[in-house]
Amino acid sequence: MATNTSTAGTESTQKISEKFASVRTLFEIPEGVTYLNCAYMAPRLGSVTKAGMDAISATAAPWALSNLEWFDRPEQLRLLAAQVMGADADGVALIPSVSYGIATAAANLPLSRGQRIAVLDREFPSNVYAWRELAKRQNGRVVTVLREPGENWTSALLRTIDDKTAIVSVPQCHWTDGGNVDLESIGKRARAVGAALVVDASQSLGAGVLDLERVQPDFLTSVGYKWLLGPYGLGYLYVAPKWRERSVPIEQSWMTRAGSDKFSALDYTDEYRAGARRFDMGEFSLFAPVTMAIAALTQILEWGVARIEASLLPMTDRIAKLAAESNYSVLPAADRSAHLIGIRPHGGIPPELPKALKEAGVYVSMRGDSIRIAPHLYNDPKDIDFLFEVLRRTCK
């Protein structure tokens, strides 16, 4: 899990800057752009662009397409995604979006009359709408978890989850400001009351360490275009073993059925391909996006998720320090993630700030009352210092 107890906290920002000085050249980021917005969408790795262009060229000749493009390459991607998650490949499905993954979980998890589904306050809509519909159908209730003064998300969830809770659907960190959720503690509490745990890891997978064996989610889903550095429209769904063989997918694709890779002998069958493959989206071959995602996850695994997280912690610590010096509100170190941080001007976000940042070539996100800052390995301390120069000029 993403925490602020990493040993990388002892590593100076100068060493981090030197170590990853060449990383920026791997990305297609032009001079004059200070990009601190990976939580919005990752900039493109040159290797990912090349992989996509090569795949597009290859599909111009459909007569040359083989089983490699249709099934083997998606299997390669499935394995890489499993390695990033720390899961087995049989537990991973290829999906188009987090809403698809949450809908799959909602279609299979039981909810009885009067039972509750717990979600965080101001949770991202993709992790809310499906639960509202499920509660409406089953006469259940969605409970929005609010923090009381002095509480963090974990303590608020532990206070809320009880024997009436059937489903807990949470992120690893809050999308607006990086507020951390201790998934191990939440998973343990959910299991104790017989509740299912669903995780939206879109704002952490690839940049925050996650121990699936300890968290034990029933379902975990993520987009691929943020911290996983891949293309838009391709995401991932992890399904725990107990749900793989008895659950029903939300669409019935010919490609998810047993024997579908044998084009010359296709026949109707009630059997699915092994494991979580039954939950794959239709047309999961996605020739160019799959090839691009393979390049992206290969690079992430080369760096190592733990190493990425450890290298980003000094950056977010620096942001927190400069924010405090500017009299901004910041979550305590123990309550925030290593890779994503929100800062809140006490006077509110000035309406002219987005324009000032854009004119300076600085890119962050405004999320509610928070300025959300999401660095990656292509950033260094100078980027953070420049951001605060702009903020000091604008947020007076």
Sequence and secondary structure as in RCSB ss.txt:
>XXXX:A:sequence
MATNTSTAGTESTQKISEKFASVRTLFEIPEGVTYLNCAYMAPRLGSVTKAGMDAISATAAPWALSNLEWFDRPE
QLRLLAAQVMGADADGVALIPSVSYGIATAAANLPLSRGQRIAVLDREFPSNVYAWRELAKRQNGRVVTVLREPG
ENWTSALLRTIDDKTAIVSVPQCHWTDGGNVDLESIGKRARAVGAALVVDASQSLGAGVLDLERVQPDFLTSVGY
KWLLGPYGLGYLYVAPKWRERSVPIEQSWMTRAGSDKFSALDYTDEYRAGARRFDMGEFSLFAPVTMAIAALTQI
LEWGVARIEASLLPMTDRIAKLAAESNYSVLPAADRSAHLIGIRPHGGIPPELPKALKEAGVYVSMRGDSIRIAP
HLYNDPKDIDFLFEVLRRTCK
>XXXX:A:secstr
   S  GGGGS HHHHHHHTTTGGGGB   TT EE BTTT    BHHHHHHHHHHHHHHT GGG  HIIIIIHHH
HHHHHHHHHHT  GGGEEEES HHHHHHHHHHHS   TT EEEEETT  GGGTHHHHHHHHHHT EEEEE   TT
  HHHHHHHH  TTEEEEEEESB TTT BB  HHHHHHHHHHTT EEEEE TTTTTTS   HHHH  SEEEEESS
STT   TT EEEEE HHHHTT   SS  GGGBTTTT GGG    S B SGGGGG  TTTT HHHHHHHHHHHHHH
HHH HHHHHHHHHHHHHHHHHHHHHTTEEE  GGGB SS EEEEETT   TTHHHHHHHHTEE EEETTEEEEB 
 TT  HHHHHHHHHHHHHH  
